[in-house]
Amino acid sequence: MKTNMKKTISFTVIVMVLVVFIGFVEKKNSEKRMTNIQVKVNAIADVYFVDEKEILEKLKTEFPILNTGISMSELNFSSIEKKVENHPFVKNAEVFGDLKGNVWIEIDQHKPMARIVRPMAADGYISTEGILLPTSPNYTTRVLTLEGAYAEGLLGFEDLSKKHGDLLTLIKFIEKNDFWRAQITGLEISKKGDIKFHQQVGKQVIEFGEAVDIEEKFKKISLFYDEILPAKGWNAYSRVNVKYKDQIICE
């Protein structure tokens, strides 16, 4: 009986100490003042599509109270995160404060893996998630290009993963392979299911057709490089068709 009572008293004392400690910490946090604000943008292959200075300037315009000396308790970190994530190239933002009064804004960027080229209008990027992004006035990156009437129409979507997953799979296949990423410079898509490849080396246009049976078709392209070109020469053909099953048509 006495043992149980002692345990109960000990537990109560521990809880009271914790409550007092938490209250003390919260009081200290509420009295903490902002000493500095830091924006960190995680790079993608040393390319920054999000400018740290631009983010900071926009935040100070949107949140005039965001100045040195303000109580940390007055800052709404969630609202700041949402504002930062409105930037088209920001994939995710984390905002938090440290014990020294620094406010940290850490940003992950969307990674462009292809660029839709339009001769009469602004271009656009496709991210690795299939999100459509505008081009940046400050930065650019070398990625696979898409052109043609059908490709231009893709810019009317916000997210290609919902209705154009097959095309994204093809682009990712090329982007993830070092050789194909270097050799295939662009896709020409004039209409649905009519994809043509343009190469870095070689004048042949490769008629790929629909974005299906991707691995099988690339095996046929590899066969063309490894066996047909060495025998016939790089300039022997102007068109290579791998659309059809078990066939390579060279003209």
N, C-alpha and C positions, 0 to 999 in steps of 0.2 A: 504493500500500500504506500509506504513512505518512498519506496524506489520510484513508483509511478508518479507520485506527486513531485519528486525531485526532477524527473524527466520533463514533466509538464511545465514546471517553473523555468527550467533551463531553456526549453523550446521557446517559451514566451519571451524570455530575456533576449534570446538570439533574434527573434522577430522584431522586437522593439529596437534593438541595436541597428538592424538592417533598415528599418523604416527611418530612423534618425539619420543614418548614413546616406540613404537615398535622398532624403530631404535636403541634407547638407550639399550633396553633389548637384542636385537640381538648382539650389539657391546659388551655388557658385557658377553654374552654367548660365543662369539667367543674368548674372552680373558680368559675365564675360563680354568683352568688347572685340569687335572685328579689328584686327591689326593689318590684314592684307588679304588680297584675293588673287588666286592663281588659277590660270586656265592651262590645262595640259591636254594636247591633242595627240592621240596615239597614231603614229605614222603608218601609212600603207606603202611599203617598199620605198621609204624615204620621200614619199609624196604627200603633201598636206593640202587637201581640198577645203579644209576648214581653217580659217585664219584666227589665231588666238586673240589678236588685237581687235579684230572685227567683232568677235563674240563679246569681248569685254565692253566695247563701246556700246553695242546694242543693249546689253544688260543694264548698263548705267543709265541709258535713256529710258528703258522700260521700268527700271526700279531706281528712282532717284535717291532712295534712302540707302542705297548700296555704297556707303562711304566708310572710310576708316573711322573707328570710334563708335559706330552704331552698336547697340546691344545685339548680341547673337540671337537672343530670344525673339527679336523683331523680324528676323529673316525667315521667309517661307521657302525652304529648300525645294519643296515639291514644285512650287510655281516657277522657280528658277530653272529647274530641270526641264519642265514642259516648254518653257520659252526657248531654251537651248535646242531642244529636240525638234523645234519648228524649222530649224535650218535644214535644207534639203539633203545635205551631205552628212548630217549627224545621224548615226544609227542608234546610238544610246548615249545618255549623259548621266553621270553620277555627281551629285553635289553634297558636300559634307564639310563639317568644321573640325579642326583639331584643337588640342589642349592649349595651343599658343594663340588661338584666335584667328588662325588662317582659315579662309574659306577656299576650298578646293573644288574645281570643276573639271572633271575628267571625262574626255570625249572619245568615243569610238566612231570611226567614220565608215560610211558605206564604201565598198570597194567596187569600182567600175570594172567590168570585164569585157564590155563591148561598147561601141559608139555607133549610133544611128546617124548617118550622114544625109543631110538634105541640102541640095544646091540652092534652093530658093527660100530657106527658112533656117531657124536655129537648129543645131544638132542636139542630140540627147544621149545620155549614157544609160546602159543597163547594168544594174548592180549584180553581185553574185547571188542575191536573193530574188532577182527578177524585178526589182523596183526601178521605175523610170526616174532618172535624175537629169536636171539641167546641166549644161556645161558650165564650167567655172571661168570667170573672167581673169582669175589669178593663176590657175594651174591647169595643166593638161597631162595626159599620160598616154603612152602608146598601147593601144588595145586593138582587138579585132574590130573591123568596121563592117557595118551593114548598110547596103544601099539598094535602091529600087523602090517602086511604088508600094509594094506590100510592106517592105521594111519601114518606110516612112510612116505608114499607117499605124505602126506599133506605138508610136508616140502619143496616140490617142488614149492609151491605157495607163493606169497608175501602177499595176502589178501584172506582169506577164506570166507569173507562175500559175494563175488560175485557168487561163485559156490557151496558153502557148508553152506548156511545160515541155513538149517535145523539142521545140526550138531551143529552149534554155538548156536542155540536156545536151544538145549538139554543141552549143557554144561552150558549155562547161567542159565537155570532152576535149575540145581544141585547147581551151585555156589551161587545162591541167597538164597537158603533154608538152614538154619542152620543144620537141621537134615540130609538132603540128602548129604550136603557137608561133614559132619562128617562120615556118614555111607558108602557112595560110594567112594572107594579109587581110582578106575581106570576103564577105558573103554578098552575093548579088541575089536579091529576092524580088522579082518583078511581080509574082503572083503566088498564091498559096501552093505549097508543095513543089515549087520550082526553085530550088536552091542551087546556085552555082558558086564554085570556089575560085578565087584569084590567088595566085601563088607569088611568093617572093622570088623563087628561082624557077624558071620555066614559063613559056608563053602559053601553055595549054590552059584552057578553061575546063575545070572539072565539073561535070554536070552530076550533082549529087541527088537531085530529086527531093523527096520528102525527108524529113528528119526522123526516119525510122531505120531499123537494122543498122544502126550507126557503126558498131564495131565491125560487122561484116563488110560494110562498104569501105571502111578505112583499111581493112586487110587487102581489099582489091586495089586501093590506091597505092598501098605499100608494094604490092606485087608489080604494079605498073612502074614504080620507081626502081625496084630491085632487079627486074628481069627484062621488061620491055624497053625501057629507055637505054640501058647499057647496050642493047643489041641494035636498036634503031637510031639512037641519038636523041638529044634533048629537043631538037627542032623538027623532028619527024612528024609530029602531030600538033594540031591546033585545038582539038577537042577530045576529051576523055569522058565517057559516059559510064557511071557505075550504078545507075538507077535500078537496073534489073538484076534479079537473083541469078547468081552464078555466071554473070557476064561482065566483060569489060569491052566496051566498044571504043575503038580509037580511030579517029579520022584526021 
